[in-house]
Amino acid sequence: MLNKLNKRRGGFTLVEIMIVVAIIGLLAAFAVPNFVNARATTQMRGCISNLKLIDAAKTQWALEKNKGGSVSPTEDDLKPYVQTRGDGTLPTCPAGGTYTINDLTTLPTCSLGNEAKSPHKIDSK
């Protein structure tokens, strides 16, 4: 008799395991979309930061070279003023967009600048 009672006590029932799995699934259903939104927001902020660095490099280049107006610096002109990546290129958009440097009177832009949820663009000066 004592032997039968000890065998029945160990382990979880199928219902208990199913409840735990359902709770974990419910938590995951709420968490995953939030992680996706957080990733997009972080990429947007990194892109905007890179655009501001490029704009500051354009300004510094123009001051040092006595340039003004609608002169457009090249990527090679800006490299001494921006911390480049390991391969010697200007920073890139974390979301995979491409940057356009533009002239001195226009802010640099990202190809993802018109995204509906998280636009990759600098607010006007």
C-alpha positions in Angstrom: 0.0 0.0 0.0 2.8 2.5 0.9 4.6 1.5 -2.3 1.5 2.6 -4.4 1.3 6.0 -2.8 4.9 6.8 -3.5 4.6 6.0 -7.2 1.6 8.4 -7.6 3.2 11.5 -6.1 6.0 12.0 -8.6 5.7 14.2 -11.8 3.2 16.6 -13.2 -0.1 15.9 -14.8 -0.7 16.5 -18.5 -3.1 19.3 -17.6 -0.5 21.1 -15.5 2.1 20.9 -18.3 -0.5 22.2 -20.8 -1.3 25.2 -18.6 2.3 26.1 -18.3 2.9 25.8 -22.0 -0.2 28.0 -22.7 1.1 30.7 -20.3 4.5 30.7 -21.9 2.9 31.0 -25.4 0.7 33.8 -24.3 3.7 35.7 -22.9 5.7 35.1 -26.1 2.8 36.4 -28.2 3.0 39.7 -26.3 6.8 40.0 -26.2 7.8 39.2 -29.8 6.0 42.3 -31.5 7.6 44.5 -28.8 11.0 43.2 -29.6 10.5 43.9 -33.3 9.4 47.5 -32.7 12.3 48.1 -30.3 14.7 46.8 -33.0 13.2 49.1 -35.7 13.4 52.1 -33.3 17.0 51.4 -32.4 18.0 51.1 -36.1 16.2 54.4 -36.8 18.0 56.2 -34.0 21.4 54.8 -35.1 20.7 56.0 -38.6 19.8 59.5 -37.5 22.9 59.6 -35.4 25.0 58.7 -38.4 23.3 61.3 -40.6 24.0 64.0 -38.0 27.7 62.9 -37.9 27.9 63.2 -41.7 26.2 66.6 -41.6 28.7 67.8 -38.9 31.6 66.5 -41.1 30.3 68.4 -44.1 30.2 71.6 -42.0 33.7 71.1 -40.7 35.0 70.3 -44.2 33.4 73.4 -45.6 34.9 75.6 -42.9 38.4 74.2 -43.3 38.4 74.3 -47.1 36.6 77.7 -47.3 33.7 76.2 -49.3 30.1 77.4 -49.3 26.9 77.3 -51.2 25.9 74.3 -53.2 29.3 72.6 -53.2 29.0 68.8 -52.6 31.7 67.1 -50.7 32.6 63.5 -51.7 32.8 60.6 -49.4 36.6 60.8 -49.5 36.5 64.5 -48.5 34.5 63.6 -45.3 36.6 60.6 -44.1 39.1 62.7 -42.1 36.2 64.2 -40.1 34.2 61.1 -39.3 35.2 57.9 -37.5 35.2 55.4 -40.3 34.4 51.7 -40.2 37.0 49.1 -40.1 37.2 49.0 -43.9 37.7 52.8 -44.2 34.2 53.7 -45.3 31.7 56.1 -43.8 29.2 54.7 -41.3 26.2 52.9 -42.9 22.6 52.7 -42.1 21.9 49.9 -39.5 18.7 49.0 -41.3 20.4 48.6 -44.7 19.6 51.9 -46.2 22.0 54.0 -48.3 23.1 57.5 -47.5 23.2 60.5 -49.9 25.6 63.2 -48.7 24.0 66.1 -50.8 25.4 69.6 -51.0 26.2 71.9 -48.1 22.8 73.5 -48.1 20.9 70.2 -47.9 20.9 67.7 -45.1 22.2 64.2 -45.8 19.5 61.7 -46.4 18.9 58.0 -46.1 17.0 55.9 -48.6 14.7 54.8 -45.7 13.8 58.4 -44.9 10.1 57.9 -45.9 9.4 54.8 -43.8 5.9 55.2 -42.3 6.7 53.8 -38.8 10.2 55.0 -38.2 11.5 57.5 -40.8 15.3 57.7 -41.1 15.7 61.4 -41.5 17.0 64.4 -39.6 14.6 67.1 -38.5 15.1 70.4 -40.3 17.8 72.7 -38.9 
